Amino acid sequence: MLITPKRILWILCLLSISAISAQTVVNGFFPKKNELTVASSYSSKSYDNFYRGEILTPGNPANMGEISSSIYSIYGEYGILDWLSASANMPYISIENETGALDPVQGVSQVDGIQDLNVFFKAKILEKSFKNASKIAIGGATGVTVPVGGYEEAGILSLGSGATVVDGCGFVQFTTSSNLFVELQAMYSLKNNSDFDVPDAFVYSAKLGYYNNWFYAHAKIGVQNSLSGFDIGSQAFVDAGGAAALPETEVDFANVYFDLYVPLYKKTLGVSSGYAINMDGQNYNKESSFSLGLVYTVR
């Protein structure tokens, strides 16, 4: 049984999105024409420390203790052509805190609901094979994220920023004859919210992976650099309303991701898992996460 990564990486990408959000969301592999992959996943993440500006602060605001999230996602990708695909992802999120303290803006200790609908189109621009069976691929993608759950974007326990996001992404991937690959990616996110000035951001990632007939695995570093915004705890933050203005903070981070896929039945069914941890940040949570997914492919 030959297991190709073309139906794997999209799902692992989904799991990484569920594990720790706001990172590059496409990859350098493409499905075949008319090939459809559907996946469901569960992710759990938590944190009891956060970056107040660039300073790591013990505990969480408003005496909330550990804040944890459960994320249920549905994802699909379809091969329009061998070099063009479309994907969509929508998560349902539940957030609660350890102590039961009320969110200072929303007045509740637990929030749940559908977050955002994310739709992407991805195209292969160039692919070149070499005599030693290695190859290089260059591609690009564009996508839009739309808040569809009607959630409250302000507050500590918010499900998201409530912004409509337009993304533009480019990537390059080099694969050796032994199935070891390296992928580099850069993305610009243009964000718009009529109620908040949500900062635009650059997002970068570097990935190292390997696959064979029995499993696929990769490790990735993801970095976000917001282009504006203020720091939590600053006078500008206080003047803007404190926790009510959290969508306007400058959110930067460096995260590490590990993902694994194992096929269960021929080329149609498999299980994927992921782990992610924050290494550094600014106005961001010191969080870690674990995810598990079921992958189904129709050809």
N, C-alpha and C positions, 0 to 999 in steps of 0.2 A: 504494500500500500504506500503510495507516494503522497506525502503531505506537503503541499506547497504553502508558503506563508501568505499567499494572496488573499486567503479567506480568514486569516488569523489576526493580522495586525490591526485591522479595523476594530475588532472586538476588544483587543487589549487596549487600544486607544480609548474606547468607550469606558473600560474599567478604570483607566487612569483619570478620566474626566470625573467619574463618580467618586474616585478616591480623594483627590484634591483638585479643586476646580481651577479654571482660568489658566490653562496651559495650551500649548499647541495641540490641535485636535485632528490633524490629518497625518498620513504617513506615506511612505514611498512605494507601497505595494498597491496593485490594482486588481479588481475582480475581472473575470472574463465577461464578455458580452452576455446579457440576459441572466447573469448569476446573481442571486439574491441571498443575502445573509441576514438573519434576524437573531438578536441576542437579548436575553434578559439578565440583569445583574443586581446583586445586593452589595452595598458598601456600608461600612461602619467606620466613622472617624470620630476623634475626640481630642480635646486639648484642655489643659488647666493652667496654661501660661500663654501670654501674648506679648507682641512687640508694641510697646507704647512709643511711637516713633521708631527709632532704631534700637531702643533699650528693651531687652527681654525682661518682662515683669512677672514675678510669681503671682499666681492666682488670676482670676478673671474679674472684670468690672462688676459692680453692683452686688458683690458677695454671692456670685452665682456658682462658685465651685467649678467642677469639671462640666464642660459643655460638650454634649455628644450629639451626633447626627446619624440617622439611618436613611440610606438613599436607595430607592428602587428605580431602575432605569430600563427603558426599552429602546433598542437601537436597531436600525436597519441600514443596509447599503446595497445598492443595485448597480450592476454594470450596464450602463447605457451603450457603450462601445468598449472595445478592449483598452482604449486609452482614456476613457471618460466615465466617471461614476458619480452617483448622487447618494448622500447619506443624510439620515435624520436621527436625532436623539432627544428624548424628553424624560427628565427625572421627576419622581415624586420624593419629597424630602420631609423628614420629621426631625425637629431639633428640640432638645430639652436640656435643662441644667440640673446639676446635682442637688442643689439646696432647695429648689422650689421658689427661689426669689423671683420676683416679677421683673420682666423687661421694663426699663424705665420709660420707654416710648410706647410699646404695645400693651403693657399692663398684664402680660401673661407669662407663664413659666415654660410653656410648650407651644410650638408652632409647627404646623404641617400643611402640606399642599403641593400641587404641581408647581414647578419652578418655570423654566424657560424651554421653548422649542428651538432647537438648533438644526439648521439645514445647510449642507455644504455641497458644492460641486468641485470635483477634483479632476485635473487633466494632466496627462503625461506630455511634456514638451519635447523631450529628447531621451532616447535610450541607445546606448552603444555597447556592444559586446567586444571583448578582446580575445586574442588567440589562446590565452591561458584559461578561458571560460569564465573569467571575471567580467563584470559589467557595471556600468554607471547609468543612473537614471536621474533626470531633472524634471521637476514638475511644479505645478502651481495650483492653488485652490482659492476659492472665494466662498464666503458663507455669511449667513445672517442668523442672529439669535434674537428671539422675540419673547418677552415675558407674557405668558398665557395664563398664569395661575391666579392673577388678581391679588397677589400677596402685598403686604406692607413692606416697602423696601428700607424704611428707617428702623433703627433699633439694633440691639446686640444680637437678637435671635432671628434676624431677618433671613428669609430664604435666598435672597439675592439683591442685586443693586437696582433691579427694575429697569435697566437700560436696554434699549435696542442697540445691538452691536453688529457692525459690519466688519468682517475680517478679510484681509488679503494675506496670502501665505505663499512662500516659495520654499522648495526643499531640494536637496541633492542626496542621493543614496548610492553607495558603492558596495557591491557584493562580490565576494571572492568565490573561487571554484569550490571551496570547502564549506560554503553556506554561512560563512561569517560575514556580517555586514555592519557598515557604519552609516548613520544618517544624520544630517544636519538640517535644521529648519529655522526659519524666521517668519514672524507674523506681526502685522500691525492691526490693532483693534481700535476702531473708531466707535465711540460710545455716545449715546444720546438719551437723555432723560429730561422730560419737560419740567420736572420738579427739582432735580438735583444736577449739579455740574460734575458728572461722573468722569474721572480722568481717562483719556485715551492711554494706550499702553503698547509697548513693544514686548513680544514674547519670543524667547529663543529656546531651542532644545538641541541636545546632542545624545545620540542613542548608539549603543553597541549591542548587537544581538547575534544569535546563532539558532539554526533550525536543522532538524533531520527528520527521519520517518516517524519518530516516536514523540518528539516534543519540540516546542518553540519557546525561547526565552530571550528577554532583553533587559538591559539596565539603561536608565535614562536620567539625565539631569535637565530640569526645566527651570527657566529663569524668566520672571516678569519684571519689567521696568516701567512704572507709570510715569507719565510725562508732566503731571501737575498734581494738585491736591495739597492738603495740609496734614500735619501730624496729630495723632490722638494726644490729647493733653495740652496742646499748644493754645495760645490765646485765640488764634484764628478758629480753632476747633470749638472752643468754648463760646465765642461770639456767634458762630454759625448754628449753635443749638446743641452741642455735645453729641450724645448718642443719636439724636435726631438727624445729624448730618454725617453719619458714618459712610454713606455712599460717596461722599466727596473727599475722603481721605486718600493719600498717596499710598497705594498698596503695592509693595515690592516683595519678591520672595525668591528663594532658591530651594527647589525640592528635588529629591531623589526618588525614582520609581523603579520597581522590579516587577516584571510580569512574566507569567508562565501559561502556556497552553498545552493541553494533552488531548489528543483525539480519542474518542470512545468507540465510535462506530463508523468505519470506512471514512468517507470524506464529508459526511453530512452532520455529525453530532460530536461535540467536544465540550470540555470544561476548561475554563480559564480562571486564573486568580491573579491578584495583584497586591502589592504592599507599597505604601508611599510614606515618606517622612519629610517634614520641613527641616532644612538645615540652617536657614537664615531668613530674615525678613524685616519689613518695615510696615507698621500698622497692619500686622498680619498675625494669624494664630500659629502657635508652636504646636502643630497638630501631626498626628499620624493616622493612617487608615489601612484597612484591609478590605479586599473585595473578592467576590466569587461570582462567576457567570456561567450560563449555559448557552452554547452557540449552536445554531442550526443553519445549514446551508442548502439551498435549493438551486439546482442547475437546470 
